[in-house]
Amino acid sequence: MLIVQDVDLTPNAQALKFILNEKLLNYETRDFRSKEEAENDPLAKGIFEIGGIESVFYMDRFITIEKSPDASWGNIQMPFVNFIKSFDKNLIPPEKEPDARQKFEHNETLRKINEILDIRVRPALAGDGGGLEVIGLEGNRLLIRYQGACGTCTSAIQGTLIAIENLLKRELNSDLEVVLG
């Protein structure tokens, strides 16, 4: 049985990170910005049924929920905890092969970028209930998308984006530009 063991605040005032007693995924991240996007994922779809939910992000042993500004955590937390207790984690769609995330593996630059992000950036974002997806590389322009609590967090959109760009410029290519895609 899935149980919420702890709840962490995130830098995003509208998002909470719920830490679970069991792993949901081994290596993938799942990010949903609407009930429609979550249609084929019973876990995320069920969370959106609670109401007042803007996004659902999950990976490893946590789920980050972002609520709408007018929704109250008091109306979300207990229904969420009860839903998790009754949810059969076997209904979570299977993960793709580990190499599927490395869809850009043929590009050496993207492989190196993902390696740096995996070591230096993604763990910190996950600690705050979020993640980062590389969308692509167009010349020296890297397109990324924030996931979970980072998706609408102003510090992630501004300061963290600059920090990621500076890190990749130092480690890889001084001409690299990082933009939200």
Protein Blocks (a to p, Z undefined) as FASTA:
>chain_A
ZZdfbdcddfblkbccdddfbdfbfkbccddfbfklmmmmmklmmmmmnooiabdcdehj
bccddddfkbcfklmmmmmmmmmmmpcfklpccdddfklmmmmmmpmklmmmmmmmmmmm
mmmmmmnopacddfbdehjaccdddehjllmgmklmmmmmmmmmmmmmmmmomkbccddZ
Z
